[in-house]
């Protein structure tokens, strides 16, 4: 597993793990440049202007909004309050019971599209791997966020106190108990630390046509 996970094609659809917060941020920057270079070349041929596309990690609030899938008061992305469906099948990859990791169908990570998506079409917002967010870990984050711009950003220096280097992770993972799978649960890890149970997903900043004066192109 240790030798094959990062290169064998059998794991092509599995989530990335073992990546630090800084490396996740670096990938977002790489993906942003790659996409914008492609669009610039494409639109240069047409003689049109280029709109900048920006990939980044989600803030804690954005992550939770996406994980809820429109179910505001539900404890899990699929609703709840149970972790199994009517047939008794587990709905996520986590640590059931007293550590029977394989009971939910996955001894460690599973495919990124395993289990059913939430109502926004997003897979594994809870379980499988915990996910880095853009936000620093603040114990009173819900009390200090602004309503109109609910995101706190920071990049700690090497000389800063250790607790400033904590970044929020969300979602719970294959090795976590059920309480970490709740969409409101918060945890943290240090930005320079890589773990076998922490991955990430990018979000794309996009202004929907409904928020502009122009309709969508056909």
C-alpha positions as CSV (number, residue, x, y, z in Angstrom):
1,X,0.0,0.0,0.0
2,X,2.8,2.4,1.0
3,X,4.7,1.7,-2.2
4,X,1.8,1.6,-4.7
5,X,-0.8,4.2,-3.6
6,X,0.8,7.2,-5.4
7,X,1.6,5.7,-8.7
8,X,-0.3,2.5,-9.5
9,X,-3.3,3.0,-11.8
10,X,-5.5,1.0,-9.5
11,X,-5.6,4.0,-7.2
12,X,-6.1,6.7,-9.9
13,X,-9.6,7.5,-8.6
14,X,-8.6,7.5,-5.0
15,X,-8.2,10.7,-3.0
16,X,-4.7,12.2,-2.6
17,X,-3.3,11.9,0.9
18,X,0.0,12.6,2.6
19,X,0.1,16.2,1.5
20,X,0.7,19.3,3.6
21,X,-1.4,22.4,3.6
22,X,1.3,24.3,1.7
23,X,1.5,21.6,-1.0
24,X,-2.3,21.7,-1.4
25,X,-2.0,25.5,-1.8
26,X,0.8,25.0,-4.3
27,X,-1.4,22.6,-6.4
28,X,-4.2,25.2,-6.5
29,X,-1.8,27.8,-7.8
30,X,-0.5,25.3,-10.4
31,X,-4.1,24.4,-11.5
32,X,-5.0,28.1,-11.7
33,X,-2.0,28.9,-14.0
34,X,-2.6,25.8,-16.1
35,X,-6.2,26.7,-16.7
36,X,-5.6,30.4,-17.4
37,X,-2.7,29.7,-19.8
38,X,-5.1,27.4,-21.7
39,X,-7.9,30.0,-21.8
40,X,-5.4,32.7,-22.8
41,X,-4.2,30.7,-25.8
42,X,-7.8,29.8,-26.8
43,X,-9.2,33.3,-26.6
44,X,-6.1,34.9,-28.2
45,X,-7.1,33.0,-31.4
46,X,-10.6,34.4,-31.2
47,X,-9.5,37.9,-30.3
48,X,-11.6,38.0,-27.1
49,X,-10.7,39.1,-23.6
50,X,-9.6,36.6,-21.0
51,X,-11.4,36.1,-17.7
52,X,-9.1,34.9,-14.9
53,X,-10.1,31.6,-13.3
54,X,-9.0,31.1,-9.7
55,X,-8.7,27.7,-7.9
56,X,-8.2,27.6,-4.2
57,X,-9.0,25.7,-1.0
58,X,-12.4,26.4,0.4
59,X,-12.8,28.4,3.6
60,X,-14.4,26.5,6.6
61,X,-17.7,28.2,6.0
62,X,-17.7,27.4,2.2
63,X,-16.8,23.8,3.0
64,X,-19.6,23.4,5.5
65,X,-22.1,25.1,3.1
66,X,-21.1,22.6,0.4
67,X,-21.1,19.6,2.7
68,X,-24.6,20.3,3.9
69,X,-26.0,20.1,0.4
70,X,-28.9,22.4,1.2
71,X,-29.9,20.4,4.3
72,X,-29.5,23.2,6.9
73,X,-30.2,21.3,10.1
74,X,-29.0,17.8,9.2
75,X,-25.9,16.4,11.0
76,X,-24.5,14.6,7.9
77,X,-24.4,15.4,4.2
78,X,-27.0,12.7,3.5
79,X,-29.3,14.0,6.2
80,X,-29.3,11.7,9.2
81,X,-29.5,11.1,12.1
82,X,-28.3,7.6,11.2
83,X,-25.0,6.3,9.6
84,X,-26.7,3.5,7.8
85,X,-29.5,3.3,5.2
86,X,-32.7,1.2,5.4
87,X,-30.7,-1.9,4.3
88,X,-28.2,-1.5,7.1
89,X,-25.4,-0.3,4.7
90,X,-23.0,2.3,6.0
91,X,-23.2,5.7,4.2
92,X,-19.6,6.8,4.6
93,X,-16.0,5.5,5.1
94,X,-15.1,5.9,8.8
95,X,-14.3,3.8,11.9
96,X,-17.5,2.0,12.9
97,X,-18.1,0.3,16.2
98,X,-14.9,-0.3,18.1
99,X,-12.5,-0.3,15.2
100,X,-13.9,-2.7,12.6
101,X,-12.6,-0.6,9.8
102,X,-13.7,-2.9,7.0
103,X,-17.4,-3.0,8.1
104,X,-18.2,0.0,6.0
105,X,-16.6,-1.4,2.8
106,X,-13.2,0.3,3.1
107,X,-10.3,-0.8,5.2
108,X,-8.5,2.5,4.4
109,X,-9.4,5.0,1.7
110,X,-11.9,4.2,-1.0
111,X,-12.6,5.7,-4.4
112,X,-13.4,9.4,-4.5
113,X,-16.9,8.7,-5.9
114,X,-17.7,5.9,-3.4
115,X,-21.0,6.0,-1.6
116,X,-23.9,8.3,-2.6
117,X,-23.3,12.1,-3.2
118,X,-25.2,14.8,-1.3
119,X,-27.9,16.9,-2.9
120,X,-25.2,19.1,-4.5
121,X,-23.7,16.1,-6.2
122,X,-20.6,16.1,-4.0
123,X,-19.1,12.8,-2.9
124,X,-17.5,11.9,0.4
125,X,-17.9,15.3,2.1
126,X,-17.9,13.2,5.3
127,X,-15.5,10.3,5.7
128,X,-12.8,8.8,3.5
129,X,-10.3,11.6,4.0
130,X,-10.4,14.8,6.1
131,X,-9.8,17.9,4.0
132,X,-7.6,20.9,4.3
133,X,-9.4,24.3,4.3
134,X,-8.1,27.7,3.7
135,X,-9.0,28.8,7.2
136,X,-6.6,29.0,10.2
137,X,-8.0,27.1,13.2
138,X,-9.6,29.6,15.6
139,X,-11.5,28.2,18.6
140,X,-14.1,31.0,18.3
141,X,-14.3,31.1,14.5
142,X,-18.1,31.1,14.4
143,X,-18.1,34.2,16.7
144,X,-15.5,36.2,14.8
145,X,-16.5,35.6,11.2
146,X,-18.2,38.5,9.3
147,X,-21.6,37.8,7.8
148,X,-20.8,39.3,4.5
149,X,-17.3,37.8,4.1
150,X,-17.1,34.7,6.4
151,X,-13.5,33.8,5.9
152,X,-10.3,34.3,7.9
153,X,-7.0,34.0,6.0
154,X,-3.5,33.9,7.3
155,X,-0.1,32.5,6.4
156,X,2.1,31.9,9.4
157,X,5.9,32.6,9.3
158,X,8.5,30.3,10.6
159,X,9.1,32.6,13.6
160,X,5.4,32.7,14.5
161,X,4.0,30.8,17.6
162,X,3.2,27.2,16.9
163,X,-0.5,27.6,17.5
164,X,-0.7,30.2,14.6
165,X,0.3,27.4,12.2
166,X,-2.8,25.3,12.8
167,X,-5.2,24.9,9.8
168,X,-8.7,23.7,10.0
169,X,-9.5,20.3,8.6
170,X,-13.1,19.1,8.0
171,X,-15.1,16.0,7.2
172,X,-13.5,13.2,9.2
173,X,-11.7,10.3,7.6
174,X,-11.5,6.5,7.3
175,X,-9.7,6.3,10.7
176,X,-12.1,8.6,12.6
177,X,-15.1,7.8,14.7
178,X,-18.6,9.0,13.7
179,X,-18.6,12.3,15.6
180,X,-16.0,13.7,13.2
181,X,-18.2,13.0,10.2
182,X,-20.8,15.6,11.3
183,X,-20.7,18.6,9.0
184,X,-20.3,21.0,12.0
185,X,-17.3,19.1,13.5
186,X,-14.0,21.0,13.5
187,X,-10.5,19.7,13.8
188,X,-7.0,21.0,12.9
189,X,-3.5,20.0,11.9
190,X,-0.3,21.9,11.4
191,X,0.2,23.4,7.9
192,X,3.6,21.7,7.5
193,X,2.3,18.2,8.5
194,X,1.2,15.5,6.1
195,X,-1.0,12.6,7.2
196,X,-2.3,9.4,5.6
197,X,-5.9,10.5,6.4
198,X,-5.8,14.2,5.2
199,X,-6.4,15.2,1.6
200,X,-8.1,18.3,-0.1
201,X,-10.3,19.4,-2.9
202,X,-10.2,22.6,-4.9
203,X,-13.0,25.0,-5.4
204,X,-13.4,27.3,-8.4
205,X,-14.4,30.9,-7.9
206,X,-17.2,31.6,-10.4
207,X,-19.8,34.4,-10.7
208,X,-23.0,32.7,-11.7
209,X,-24.9,34.3,-14.7
210,X,-27.8,35.1,-12.4
211,X,-25.6,37.5,-10.5
212,X,-24.7,39.5,-13.6
213,X,-26.5,41.5,-16.2
214,X,-25.7,39.0,-18.9
215,X,-27.5,35.7,-19.5
216,X,-25.6,32.4,-20.0
217,X,-24.1,31.7,-23.4
218,X,-25.7,29.0,-25.4
